[in-house]
Amino acid sequence: MAELGYYNYYNVKGRLNVDKPLDTYAKRMELRNGDELNANSTDPSKGVEGQIRKLQEHLNDTAAANRAIYKDKESLKLGLKKKYFGDEYNAVTFKWRWDEHKELFAMYENELSMSMFGKISNLADPRIVQGGESFEEEENRLNKERQSAISAQFGKLLANNGVENNGALLIDFDIYEMKAVVSGSENSDNNGKIASLLNELGGGKNARQLFYFALKNNGVLSDESQQESLHKWRAVSNFADFTGLDLRDFSLKMASL
């Protein structure tokens, strides 16, 4: 079986070239099942993403066979057009209308894209079964998935580093320093150990991921009452990024006329 993942098989200009097929799905599964915190850890095997993966797996060997037959992208396109549209296809005129046969076009485009790049490109393909969720239903489902995933990851992080915690923790963030402050555990040593795991591992990646998770999934971004604090944090962060200085060290003075 051919290796599954993105690759620029025909060296198309303007498309990314990589050393070997890049399987972003597998990387997302690794992140989801790892012991590092990930603020956006949804299950790529579910919903439309899962349907896309199944179709890519279904087309993968066919795409590899196409690459063995067609040595350049133009001959590949011609061969697949004849395969899907038969005698209706002509090099000068094309009698098929996309809006009348969009599903067939989608199947053609997806086999073409899989052969050229190892990924599909057209969601109108009838082999992709849309879930029918509303935007609100999808967001609620994804939020629950993220909550479940990051809770499991947090538990693994503690267990893998020999930290036991059987009670509720209170984790506050110094949003200017991007560090977590942990309290709540009856064992004060545990508070310090957990803070260290969040603030020091990977250069503070775990603390940042947990902070971003809180922003995305606890109403901070949509709650108008919290927008002012968020704007202040962004102002301080942007000022530090551009100048290397701390905006809190400055004061606003009105010039006299």
Buried (B, 14 or more C-beta within 10 A) or exposed (E): EBEBBBBBBBEEEEEEEEEEBBBEBBEBBEBBEEBBBBBBBBBBBBBBBBBBBBBBEEBBEEBBEBBEEBEEBEEBBEBBBEEBBEEEBEEEEEEBEEEEBBEBBBBBBBBBBBBBBBBBEBEBBEBBEEEEBEEEEBEEBBBEBBBEBBEBBBEBBBEEEEBEBEEEBEBEBEBBEBBBBBEEBEEEEBBEBBBBBBBEBEEBBBBBBBBBBBBBBEEBEEEEEBEEEBEBBEEBBEBBEEEEEEBEEEEEEEEEE
